[in-house]
Amino acid sequence: MPSKLDTGEMVNGKKHGYWITYYANGVKRSEGNYIHGKKDGPWINYHKNGNISGKASFRDGKNS
């Protein structure tokens, strides 16, 4: 279940589409796409100061 620090859509109880999560201070924590509850495509993670901490690519929920 998404928290108030998550933005995105749920389809049939699973995350689906573009999601962004935030730290409690309002800075973006991560962003990327879900397909039927599994990460899919490029994802970006951020430090609490807003700088990029890393990038990854997923396919069907697995790091590719």
Secondary structure, DSSP 8 states (H G I E B T S, - for coil): ---TTEEEEEETTEEEEEEEEE-TTS-EEEEEEEETTEEEEEEEEE-TTS-EEEEEEEETTEE-
